[in-house]
Amino acid sequence: MTRPLIGVSCYVERADYWIMRDDDVVLLPRTYVDMVVAAGGVPVLLAPVAGAADAVDALDGLVVAGGPDVDPARYGRSPGPHTDPPRTERDAADLAALRRALRRGLPVLGVCRGHQLLNVALGGTLHQHLPDVIGERAAAVHAAGPGIYAPVDVAVEPGSRVGDALGAGPVRVRCHHHQAVDRLGDGLRVTARHGGVVEAVETAPGAPWTVGVQWHPERVPGDLRLARALVAAAAAARGPALSASAPTVGP
């Protein structure tokens, strides 16, 4: 049976590969691709270019991947001293794809930057640098160093989509972020926290399956619970024939 088509947003960066040095490339960590495949979906990589949102009309679900900071101009702020240089093209493409998916009622999973972008797309704002908000020591657990996805225990709201996927009680996740949700976007509710830091948001019960997590589920290959929940929601939204082939949500 046909597996759900899950779009995954990509980066545009300067990179070294094969015989090339400092080349302009569209890229995505393979961990996202492997996560979607292992969860029962077919990954469709979305280049961050104008018009890419049109591809969303052919999809069953969307993953908005992590990456550099969202341009503060997108939520009416000036950039602080610790904010990444803007990726204007990617911000525009990701927001267009995300808004198209939300209008169509597609299941959406936002990861780290994608979680923050979901909040911004719905009118929310971001803390641009967590150490300025909660202090250096408290913020250090969220960003242990370049390329390090440190363990963080988050308190999950029982009965939420995140709670249904991950279970009750503290859940250990992998984080790398120096920004976080500030003012919550319209129609979102907080469903996981670490202390005062928002670690997950989602839409209300009865709305299409829409979840943002500040952590990186793609960095824990043995834990497919959130990815399976997304793929199952995508299969169910597409129809009974596809739902029959969707994987069971669980560890």
N, C-alpha and C positions, 0 to 999 in steps of 0.2 A: 504494500500500500504506500501511497505517497506520504512522505514525511514533511512536516511543516517547514516552510522557508522562513528562516530567521535572519533578518538583516543585521549586520554589525558595522557600526561606523568606524572609519579608519583615520589615521593620522596623515598629514603631509609634513615631512621633516627632511633635513639634510642627513645623509647616512652613507656609510661605507659598506659595500657588498661586492662579492665576486672580484672583478678587476676594477671596479669603480670606486672612486674616492670623492667624498663630499658631494654626492649627487642628490638632486631633488627627487624624493620617492614618496609614493603612497604606501604606507605600511601598517601592519597590525601585529601585535604579539600573537604567536601561534596558540598560546594558551586559550584565547577566546574561541578560536576555531575548534580546537579540540574539545572544549567544554560544550559547545553547541552540538557537535557530532555525538559525543558520548551521551548527551541528554536526549538524543533522538531527533534532533533537527538537522536541517541542511543549511549551513552558513552561506549567506550572500553578502559579500563585502561591498560596502558603500563608500566610494571615493568621495572625499569632501570637496565637491565641485558644484557649480551652479547647475540646477536642474536634477541633481541626484535624488531629490525627494520624490520625483516621479516614479522611481523604482519601488517606493514604499507601497504603491497600489498593487504590486504583484506579490507582496509579502504576507506572511501570517503572523509575524511578531518582529520585535525590534530590540536589539541590545545597543545602548549608547555607551560606548567604551570610555575608559579613563584617558588621562593625558594632561596636557598643560592647562593652566588656569583659564577659566572663562573671562573674557574681556569685561572688566567692571562697567564699561559703558553700557553693556547689555542690561544692567540693573540700576543704571542711573548714578554710578559712583565714579570717582577718579581713581586711577590705579595707585596703590600704596607702594612703598619701596621694596616690598618682598614679592610683589605680584609678577608672574611671568609676562614676557612680551606677548601681546595678543596674537592669536592665530585667527585672524579675521575671516579668512576663507572657511576654515573649519567651523568656527562658531556659526556662521551663516548657514552652512550646509547641514550641520547637526541640528540646529534649531528648526530648520525647514522640514527635515525628515521627522523629527520628534513631533512637531505640531501636526504634520500630515497623519502620523500614526495615531495621535490622540484624537484627531477629528474622525478617523475611521474606526475608532474603538479597538485598535489592535493591542494585544498585550505588549507591554514595554518593561524592560529591565534597564535601569540606569546604573552604571558602575562608576563610583568615585566622581570623576568629572561629570559623567553622565547623570548621576544622582543630583549633583549641583545644578546642571543644566536644566533638568526637569523642574527643579524649584524655580529657577530663573524664568523658564518658559511660561510658568503659571503665575508670574508676577512677584516672586519672592526675591530675597537678597541673600548675599553671602558675607560671612566674616572672611576678610582677605588674608589674615594671618593669625592662626590660633594662639601663638605665644602672646600676642597683644591682648587677647581676650581672657585666656585662662592661665597664663604664665608659662615660662619656658619649661619648667619641670613637668607640669601636667600635659603640655603639648608634645613633649618628646616621645611619648609612647605612640603617637599617631604618625610620626615621621622620624624613624630611627636612623635614616641615612639613605644616600642614593641607592636605588635598586633594592632596598630592604623592605619587606612587607612584614611588619612586626605583629605579633599576636596581641589582640585587644579583646577583652571580654565585654560584650554588650548585653544590656538588659532589654529583652524583647517583649513587646506588648502581647499578652495572651489573646488568642482569637483573631489576631491580625493575619494578613497573608504571609508576612515574614514569619510570624509565630507558627502558623500552620505548617509551613515548609520546614522550619528549623527546630521546632519544639519549644517547650516552656523552659524557663530558667535562663541563667547566663549562657551565652553562646560565644565561643572563641572564634574570632575571625582574623583576617590578615589585612592590615591597613598601611597605607602610605599617602598621607595628605597633610597639608598645612592650612587648608581652608575648610570651611564648614557652613552649613545652612544657618542663616541668621533669621530674617523674617520669613515665615512659611508662605509658600505659594498658595493661591486659591484652590480649594478643593483637596488639599493634601492634609494628612495627619501624620504626626510623628509616631513611629512604631518600634524604634530601637534607639537607645542612648548609651553612651559611655560617660557617666557623670553628667555634666551639662552639655555635652557635645551630641548633636543630632547625628545618629548613625544610620537611620533608615526612615523613609517616608513612603506613603502609599495613598492611593485614592480610597474613598469611602466604600464600605460594603455595598454591593449592587452595581458599582461603576465598573467599567472594563478593568482588567487586571493590569495595574500600573504600579510599579515598585521601584524605588531608588535606594541603593545601599551605598554607604560611604566607603565600604570595604571592597576587597577584590576577590570575589568567589572564584574567578578563573585561575587564581594562584594556588588553589588547593584542589589538585586533580581528583582526589578521592572523594570529594564532597560535591555532589551534583544536585543537591536538593533544590536550590533556587533555580538553577537552569532547567531542571526537570519540571518544576512548577510553571515556569514560563512556557516551555514547549507543550506541556499538557493544556495550558490555557489557550495557546495558539491552535492546537488541534481541536479543542472543544469549540472554539469560536468559528472554525472553518467548516465544521460539520461532522455528523455521526460517523461517516466512513473513515475520516481521518482520525477521529477520536479513538477509534478502536485500536489503532496502531501506536498510539502515544504511550510513552513509558509511564509506569506508576510513579507518583510523587513519593519520594522517600530517600533515605540515605543510599 
